[in-house]
Amino acid sequence: MFTTGSKLFIGATAVSLAATIVVGATTGGGTGSLATIGLISLTVALAFLTGMVAFVRDANVRGTEPGATTSAPAAQAAPKASMWPLVSVVGLTLVGVGLITAPVVFKAGVVVLLAGAAEWMVQSWSERASASASYNTEVRRRILFPLEFPVLGAVIGAVVVYSFSRIMLYLSKEAGPVAFIVVASLIFAIGILFAVKPKLSKGLVAGVCTVAMLALVGTGAAMALSGQRHIHEYATVSNDPGVCASAEETEIDYKSSQSVAAKSNTTATIYLENGKLSAQVLGITDRQQSITIPRSNASHIVFRNLDAERARLTANLGTFETEVNGTKVTEKPVTCTALVEQDGRQFLTLNFAKSSAASQTPYTLTVPGVEGSSIEIVVP
């Protein structure tokens, strides 16, 4: 006797087989071949499912069978409600969105998907570990708690730090420290309250922490959407090349270091004395007017000012022509030290990717405001 499920699958298989025969006999060409192959695959799949359903007899259990009311699948308790299928779907959605938007969304989706799938599988397994619900719950806790609590703590910590950073970046320089002190004082006061009142209910403690967390995250999200305050970009020799051509004091020269710690592998020490530049090269006694620096290696130079006027050492890194969007552009890269006081020292690191012959002008070390004196740099 066929069960209801078996009859339905037998009918579906028969219809699929008939459609395969009709399409194969009436349709020719490449389209007919593809359609026939597809219908054959469908017929085979339906035939397999028909055999499986007939074999298990729709999982029907006769009441006269031994243990029918205790061991049959229908007699088992239904699985508990779980949020992990929803979490897995959210992770899968993020993976799909990340494929067409940003890599960080894709990576976050993979993490959420793997975490949700792992939690879902362990929960499903633990619910059938034994006939005791309390034992099953204990088994799940012993497996997942050592992983869940550290990960949850790290996630909460990251959310708190990120939210607080958005708040501090939104507030002005004057209001930021005040807000930091106020929040720290509130946390300290709440901590004291929890310490002196150890019998506070867990619900109250959890409620206070939840409200504080929601307030912090909500405020951080709102301020992140509003954008951070304008932060003044501090001038450096890399983002303001005009500094290297001037002998005047600029922002980068304010309270600049005037000493250099003992350094190994120093290529040369450049001296400014009586308005003249000279180089002291390691291993050579006399002062030189040129130095040799290897290509594609970092070379360390110390600049020492022996004159009364403050001065900066500027490295002229050649002249090169490059083509940008079909237009030739001339580049003259430079780098320099901050202003050096009398008997002060500054450190300069140079790295030449091309030899001296590749540049239209020589590589030189000069001091803005000091004319007629320079050190030539030879790069083989």
C-alpha positions, 0 to 999 in steps of 0.5 A: 500500500502506497502512502500519500507522499509516495503517491504524490512523488510517483505522480510527479515522476510520471509527469516529468518522464512524460514531459521528457519523452515529449520534448525529446521527440518534438524539439530539436537543435541545441535548445531541445537538447538542453531542455531534454537534459534538464528534464532527465535530471528532474526525472532522476531526482524525483525518482530518487525522492520517490524511492526514499519516501516509499522506503520510510513510508512518510515516517508514519508509525503504526500504533501497534509497533513496539515503542511507537509512542516513545522512540518514533520521531513524531513522539520526540519533543519539538526543537526550541525556538532559536534566533540563530537561523535568523542570524545566519540569514543576516550573515548570508545577506551581508555576504551578498551585499558585500560582494557588490559594495565593500570588502569589509561588509563581505568579511563581516557577513562571513563572520556572522554567517559562520558564528550563526551556523556554529551556534545553530548546529551546537544548539540542535545537537545539544537538544538531542544529547539526552532525554533531560532538558536540563542536561542538554542545556548544561552540555551546550553551556560547557561547549559554547560559554568558553567561546561566547563570553570572550567573543561577546566581551570583545565585541562589546568593548569594541562597540564601546570604544568605537562609539566613544571615539565618535563622540570625542571626534565630534566634540570640540577640543574644549568640550571633549575633555569635559565630556570625558571627565563627566562620563568617567565620573558617572561610571565611577559613581555607578561603580561605587553604588554597586559596590556599597549595595551588593544586594541590588537585584540583578535586573536593576544592574542589567537594566542600568548597564543596558540603558547606559550602553544604548545611550552610548551607542545611540549617541555615537551613531548619531555623531558618526552620521553628523561627521567629525569636527574639522581637525587641522592638518599639521604641516610636515615636510611631506605635505607642504614642500614649500617649507623646504624652500624657505628659511622662515619659521613655520609650524613644523619648526615649533619646538622641534628637536635640536639633538640626535641620539647616537645612531649607527650606520650614519652615511655623513654629517653635514656641517653649516659653518661660516655660511659654508656647507661641508660633509664629514664622511665616515672613514675620510678625515677631510671635509668633502663637497660631495657624498656618495649614497647607494641607490634604493637603500635608506641613508641617514644624514645628520645636519649640524648647524654651527652658525648663529642663524637658524637654518634647515637642510634641504635635499633636492631630489632631482628633476623628472618628467612624467606623463599624466593623462597625456600631459608631461609634468615636471616634478622636483621632489624635495625633503628637509629638516626643521630649523636647526638652532646654533649647535643643534642637530637634525636627522634626515633619511634619504632613499633614492630610487633612481641614479644621478644620471636619471635626473635632469638636475643633480641631487644636492643638499642646500640651505635656504638663504645660504647662496653659493654653497651646496653638497652634491649627492652622487647616486651610482 
